[in-house]
Each structure stands twice: as structure tokens, then as C-alpha cells.
Amino acid sequence: MKTTLVIMAAGIGSRFGGGIKQLAPVGLNGEIIMDYSIHDAIEAGFNKIVFIIRKDIKDAFKEAIGDRIEKICKDLDVEIAYAYQELNELPEGVELPAGRTKPWGTGQAVLACKEVLHEPFAVINADDYYGKEAFVKLHDFLVGYVPEKANQFCMAGFILKNTLSENGAVTRGICETNEEGYLTAVHETSNIVKTPEGAAVDNDGQLTSINAESYASMNMWGLTPEFMQTLEEGFKEFFANMGNKDILKAEYLLPIYIDELLQAGKVSVKVLDTNDKWFGVTYKEDKDYVVKSFARLIEDGVYQKNLFEDLK
């Protein structure tokens, strides 16, 4: 079965260089975090990659990442496709508000793939390292897809303490699950910091302890092709229900919309337990830690010095 990895990379800036965190070299040969995700996905069995970018960075993206990955994937019989998230790609009858300058969030990003996605797929962020275990578990879930299971999704559930930065606060989707291991709610939570006791929410210096062993969503979902139609309907509802929200800043976010579907009883989401440790360059100070972490993984034999060598 064809299974696709969708990488949300539209947040990359139009100017490439040291300031673009998704393109910060972290591997021995200048590899970026995205390279490791693509490697792990192919190793797990995914055979199509879709990059979500913006049209204004297409040439620069292909020069920095796409052309190289296309050559590697061609040798491995892995398909590559592009989708473009654009500010003015709106539902019929919705006009672009004057003054809006940024696209509409991760829900709109995935919706941009509707012409190239016809199979079960996983979604990830471009600048997060997820580890091998999550890709294997997502792939194994997705290959069980049949149309009768169109509303059965999955999510990689990371342990919150494994997703925190040493260098500042992060935002995470804190998850609630039932005894069968299914997601019952996602609470988008800002200003989570690492503490000696585990984790806490920092409200202007006032720390409120939270469970560091709880599941956190890292925007790593396993979804079905039918979800694209649901996502499109949700985008229309997003504008219809705008109400008093600030239309210049409001975002159609994937975890929040999936949570709405959950609360309405329209979908189920199996939480796939993963004990891998997340890495990411949330702050520029994180980069040294991430570089050392990848060096350690190579030293331990988790990855080859020539990253894709073991897949040939």
C-alpha cells in the first residue's frame, strides 16, 4: 500500500541562511532535521513524500533541500510531490481580509495537499526530530487502512518530559486518553517549562506544576484520504464561526480541529506510545544540544555517517 509522509515546511522564511531554524545543519555532513525524518519514514515503509511549502520559496527550497532529496528518493523508488500553502487559498465566497499577512495555520497547510493525497498519510513538522519508533508505529497503523475505517486516525504520543527544551518555554498539545489508549481531548498549552520536579506552566513567573509523564502531541498524526474532505468542510466552518476572533491572527490548527471532531464523536484517534526523545531547534541555544545528540546517535550506530547509505 502507498503511504505518504507529509512534511509541513511552509513556515520556512523566504531568506535562507543561518537564521532559518528548519535549515540549521545538525548532522556530520550538514544534514538538517528533515533529512532524518525522511530517512526514518522510508526505513519504516513510507513510499511517498509531500513537502508543503510556499510558492515564493519553491526555487530556494529545491536548491537547499528538494533536489538532493529527490535524487535520493528516486534511487529508493520513493515518490516526491509538492503542495503550496498560500494566504489567498480560501473557501469560495471568503475574501482575503485586508492586513492579513500570514497563512492560516496547519489545517490549511494539510488542506493544500488535496490534489496530491489519495492514500493514508502521516503529518509532521519540518523542524522536529521524532525518532524511529514513531514512524514505524504510524506506518503499521496506516497500512491497516480500509475505507470502512475512514474516521479512524492515530497520533504519536510522546511523553511530555521528553519534549521539553532546556532553553525556554514551549507550546505542546497536552493529551487526555481513555483506558483503551484512545485520545479523548487535546489541550493546546503554552509556556511549558522544564523544572527540577518535571514540568510546569509559567504564567509571568508563576509556575503551575503539570504532569511530566502525560502524553504530548507533537503534530505527528496518522490520517486517512477521506479526512481531506472533512478538513475542507472544517475550513469553511472556521470562517463561518469566526465570531469575535481576530481574523488577522486566527489560525485553523490541525490539533484543535481534530479535537473538535473528537468532541463531536465523529472520529477516533489511537495514541501510539513512543518513548523516543524529541529534538528541535526552538531556540538558537538548542542547536548545540541537537548537534551533539545526532553525533551520539551516529556513534551508537542508530544512523550511518552517510545517512541514507543503509537504505540502498
N, C-alpha and C positions, 0 to 999 in steps of 0.2 A: 504493500500500500504506500502511496505517496504521502509523506508527512512533511510539513513545512515549518521552518523556523522563521518567524517574523521579527526583525530587529528594528526597534524604534530609534532612529538616528536623526530625525528631523530637527532635534534641538541643537545639533552641531551648528556653530556660527558660520557665517559666510567667509570669515578670515581664518585660514589655517595657520597653525603655529603653536608655540608653547602654551598659549593661553587657552587652547581648546582642550578641555579635560578628556573628552572621548578619544582624542588622538594622542594623548600623552604616551610615549613609548615606555613599556613596563617590562618587556621581555629582553632576553640576552641579545637578540638580533633586531631590536627595535619594534617587536610586536606590540600591538595595542590590546586592550582588554577584549575587544570584539573578536580578535583572532582566536583567542582561547575559547570563547563561546562557540564560534563556528566549528572549531576543531572538535569540541566535546559533543556538539549536536550531531555532526557527521559520524563520529565514533559511535554514538548511541543509535544511529539508524536513520536520522533525518536526511532526506534526499532532495530538498529544495530550500533555498534561502531567499527571503524577500527583505530588501532594505527599504525602509521608509525614510525618505529624505525630502528636501525641498528642491524645486527645480532650479533655484538660483545657486545651489551648491553642487549641482549634478557633476559638472566637469571637474571641479576641485575634489569632490568625494571620490570619483572614479580614479583620479590620479593618485590620491593618497591611499585608498583602500580597495575600491571596487575592481580595478583592472587586475591587481595582484590576486585577489580572492577568486575572481572569475577564472583565471588560468589554473589555479589550484583545483577549483571545483570541477572544471572541465575534465581534468585528468581523473577525477574521482567519480565522474558521472553524476554530479550534483547540479541541479538546475539553479540558475540565478535570475531573479526578477527585481524590478524596482517599482516602487509606488511613491507618489508625491503628495505630501500633505501641504495644502495651500490654504491660506487665510480666507480666500473667497469661494472655496468649495462648500457651499451651503445648501440646505434643503430648498426645494422650489418654493418661491414666494417669500424667502427670507433675504433681506438686503443686508449687505455688509455695513455695520454701524460706523459712522464717521468717527475716526480717532482710534479704532481697533487696530493694533499693530502686530499682535502675535496670534498664531494658530490656536485652535480651540481645544487642545488637550489630547490625551492618549486615546480617548474614544474616537475622536475624529481621525487620529493617526491610523488606527487599525482600519477604520472605515475606508481610508484611501486605498486599501488593498482589494477592494471588492471585485475588480476586474481580473485580478491575478490569483485569487484564492478560491480554490474549488475543492479543497481537501482539508482534513483535520490539521490544526496548526497550533504551535506554541508561540507565545509572545514574550519578548524580553526587552529590557532596556539596553541601549548600546554601551553604557558605561558602568555596568555591574558585572562582576565575576561571580558566577553562581556555583561553580564546582561541577564535577562529572555526574554525581549521583542524581541530581535533579533532572538532568537531560534524559538519563536512562529511564527514570520513573515516568516522566511525561510521555516519552516515546512509547513505552509499554502500554500506557493508558490509551493513547491516541490510536494505536493500531487495532484496538478493540472496537473502534467506531463502526456503527451501522446507523442508517437513517433513523431507525427507531429510538436511537439514543441521542438524538439531535440536541436535547436540552441537558445532557449530562456532561459537565465540564470538570476540570481538575485545576489544582493550583499547587505549586511547590510551597510547602510550609517550612520556612526557616525558623530556627529558634532565635527569638529576639536578641539575646545576648551575643549571638554570632553575627549580627548585622550592624553593630554599633561602631561609630568612629571614635578613635582616641582623641580627635582634634576638634570636636564640636558637636552641636545638636544635629539630629537627622529627623526626617519625617518617615513614618512607617505605617502600614495598614495593620493595626493590631486585630487579630482574628479571634473569633469565638467559634468553637466546634462542638458537635454533639458526641455522644459515646461511640457512634459508628464511624467517627472521623470525617464527618461532613461539615463544611463551613455553614455557620448559622448567621454570622454577621462580620463585617469588616468596618473598623473604626479608624478613619484616617487621622493619625495623631502626630502633631508637630512638636518640635523642641524636645525630642527624646535624647537624653544624655547618658553616658556610661558613668556609673558610680561604683564605689568600693563594694556596695551591697548588691549591685546588679544594674538596675536601670531606673530612671526617673524622668518625669516631665518637668522641664524648667520653665516656670512662669515668672519671668522677671526676677530670677534669683530664688524664687520659692519652689523647692523641689517636692514633687509628689511622687512617691515610690510606685512603680508598676512592676508586674511580674516579668522578670527577665527570661523566664522559661516558656513564656507564651509564644504562640505562633505569630510570625510576622509575614505579611505579603510583600514580596519584592517585585511585584509586577511581572511575575512569571506564571502565565496561565496556559492551560491546555483547552482549546476551544474547537468548535465544530463549524463546518462550512455554512450551516444554516444560521449560525449566530450572526453572520454578516447582515442578513435581512433584519433581524431583531435590533442590531446595532444602528442600522439606518433609521428604523422607526423611532428608536430612542433619541436619536439626534434631532428629529422633528419635535419630539416631546420636550427636549431640553429647551428649545426656543419657545415653544408654546407655553411652557411653565416658568418662564424667566422671572415673572413677578417683579419683586423689588431688587433682585440681584443686579450687580453692576455688570452690564453687558460688555463693557470694555475689558473686564478682567475675568469674567466667569469662564470656567473650563468644563468640558464634557469629559470626565475622567473615567477610565475603564473600571477601576475597582469600585467606585461609587455607583456606577450604573449596574455592575454585576450584583452589588449588594441590594440595589432596588429590585432587581429581578428575583433575588433570593427571598426578600421580604414579601414579595407578591406570590411566592410559591411557584414561579414559572421555570426555575432551573434548579439543578443540584450541582454542588461543587465538592468533589472529593479532595481532601487535603492530603497531599503526598509528603510524608515526613522526610525531611532531609537534614542531615547533621553536618553538611559541609559549611565551611566558614566563608561568608561573603567578603569580597574585597571591592572597594570602589574608591574613586578619587572625588570625594565630596568636597574636600578642602585641599588646597595645594600642598599642605603639610602631610596629607595622606600618601602622596606619591612614593616617598622613600619606603614606607612600610609595604606598599603594594609591590614595588620592585623587589624588595628583599623576600617577600612572600613567594613570588613567582620563582625567584632564584632557588629558594628552598624546595619548591615543588619539582624543579628540574633536577636538583641534587638528589632528591628522594626517588627519582625515576618516574614520577607521575606524568611528566612531559619530556619529550626528546629535546635536545638542544636545537635541532632543526624541527620546529613544531609539528609540521604535517607529515614528517618522514614516516611515522608509524602507520599512517593510513594508506600509504601507496601499496 
